[in-house]
Amino acid sequence: MESSDRFSAFLAYIPVIGWIYVLLAKRKDTFPMFHVRQSIGLFIFLAVTFVIWVVLTWILAWIPYGFMVGVAFFTTAITAFIFGIVAWVMGIIHALNGRMELLPYFGKMANSIRL
């Protein structure tokens, strides 16, 4: 494994800038493309988690005392974001070590993203 592939895979975990670099410069290399898929899957997971929390909290705010349940859901959203940070660090470590390992829970789905 070349060190440039490892560095490109590391850059894949930098949203947007890293994704663009890998998609334009390293599209033919499977290792960086694997990690860009994992990174995009992680980003989608975190974005969907945030949107679900916002929508549920907004809906619950219309119910008397429902906002308290929305605040309780905030702990779930924070837990998901902590999991996302841990998964992000795991992905970076895997990329720098030259390993193609799926991220937990959503890695299999993220690997099926067509780019």
Residue pairs with C-beta under 8 A, 6 or more apart in sequence:
1 31
1 98
5 26
5 29
5 31
5 32
5 98
6 31
6 95
6 96
6 97
6 98
8 21
8 22
8 25
8 26
8 29
8 31
8 32
9 22
9 31
9 32
9 34
9 35
9 36
9 95
9 96
10 35
10 92
10 95
10 96
11 17
11 18
11 21
11 22
11 32
12 18
12 19
12 22
12 32
12 35
12 36
12 38
12 39
12 95
13 35
13 39
13 88
13 91
13 92
13 95
15 39
15 43
18 36
18 39
19 36
19 39
19 40
22 32
22 33
22 35
22 36
23 36
23 115
26 32
26 33
27 33
31 98
31 100
33 115
34 100
34 111
35 91
35 94
35 95
35 100
36 115
37 110
37 111
37 113
37 115
38 91
38 102
38 103
38 107
38 110
38 111
39 88
39 91
40 110
40 113
40 115
41 103
41 106
41 107
41 109
41 110
41 111
41 113
42 84
42 87
42 88
42 91
42 103
42 106
42 110
44 110
45 80
45 84
45 106
45 110
46 80
46 81
46 84
49 77
49 80
49 81
49 84
50 77
53 70
53 73
53 74
53 76
53 77
56 70
56 73
57 67
57 70
57 71
57 73
57 74
58 70
59 66
60 66
60 67
60 69
60 70
60 73
61 67
61 70
87 103
87 104
90 103
90 104
91 103
94 100
94 101
101 107
102 108
102 110
102 111
103 110
